[in-house]
Amino acid sequence: MTILTNRRTLLKGATAVAAVTAAGKFPMPAIAQGAPLKVGFMLPYTGTFAKLGKFIDDAFRLNVEQRGGKLGGRTVEFVQVDDESEPAKAADNMNRLVGREKVDVVVGTVHSGVAMGMVKVARDNNTMLIIPNAGANEATGPMCAPNIWRTSFTNWQPANPMGKVMYDAGHRNVMTITWRYAAGQQSVESFKETFLKAGGKVMEELWLPFPQVEFQPLITQIATRKPDAVFCFFAGGGAVKFVKDYAAAGLRQSVPLYGTGFLTDGTLQAQGADAEGLKTTLHYADDLDNPANKAFLTAFKKKTGQDGDVYAVQGYDSAALLHIGLEAVKGDFGARDAMVKAMGAAKIDSPRGPISFSRANNVVQHIYLREAKGGVNRYVSIAHANLADPATGCRLAS
Ligand code: BEZ
């Protein structure tokens, strides 16, 4: 574990009482309302998802700053851990944040495999976990729990409307390409669900290990087999390279490329003209015409000098959700049941549009069809309104 910032806060006074968790493994952090709330960011600050982690962190902090440095009336302190998008280190990183750093809540992460390790620990220790990106379906499916929340998406959500989009565009025989790990696999499965149902055929599924970027041999296979189109899942630095390699192979016009919006979100500047015209589905578009989006983009730019994207929006909304929960209990983190109830009833006027939460604690939201034009992921239409993940296997009562 790399602790990037370690401002340990000693909770003062008789009210700083340590309670024991349901599982009895770690003492729960003090619940004194006057004490600072300790938020542990477990995010990738290095590697192919580094920018994604940084934007989540920046936007979460922006939301807190806009509330005068507080959430639910509690001053907020942060601890950062670089999870390196490394699933094998997830449990150790999480255990140290909760056990040693004694954070009240963990906000993380980006990578689905790392998130699954975090969810296991959070379930064992009853730690409040807010997932600001990772889409692993299980986290709000069979592994759902009252202390596990997600403000981003399930891998099923943004990919599902794309089957119909591609079929309606006239594509019948397609290939898929992605990294072989949960996010890639679950995105492809979800896309296939609607594409096959519409009557399309998947000629071949191409895979490479995460986070490899040696796309050339697979792109050559696409060029040889000549499908009508390609569906893919890539994100971050890998998405930049894939889009550039695909264009360099001369396939951009002959074999249209589609994907979930992670392909072009936060990456367009680096992809340049090679991304022009790419159509993707996602729960955000840069130019969404609503006051919350305009205010958010302006404030994010002012704080960071950069253009906000879907990852920043998810970080921003994570703080908003935590604020709603804490406000309902006047900052008393120990009043967990009431806090969770308020979070479940939350309706947030997000930059992505209106969002609410399902019985599995996953976000319900519009999925947009977007087109990359002039460096912007432009809104085309709502591909599926208020899409809720089916939450298969989740046993939480509605
Ligand atoms: C994931 O691993 O769940 C993921 C990573 C980056 C973008 C979207 C999903």
Boltz pocket constraint, residues with backbone or C-beta under 6 A from the ligand:
constraints:
  - pocket:
      binder: B
      contacts: [[A, 49], [A, 110], [A, 111], [A, 112], [A, 113], [A, 133], [A, 134], [A, 135], [A, 136], [A, 155], [A, 183], [A, 235], [A, 262]]
      max_distance: 6.0
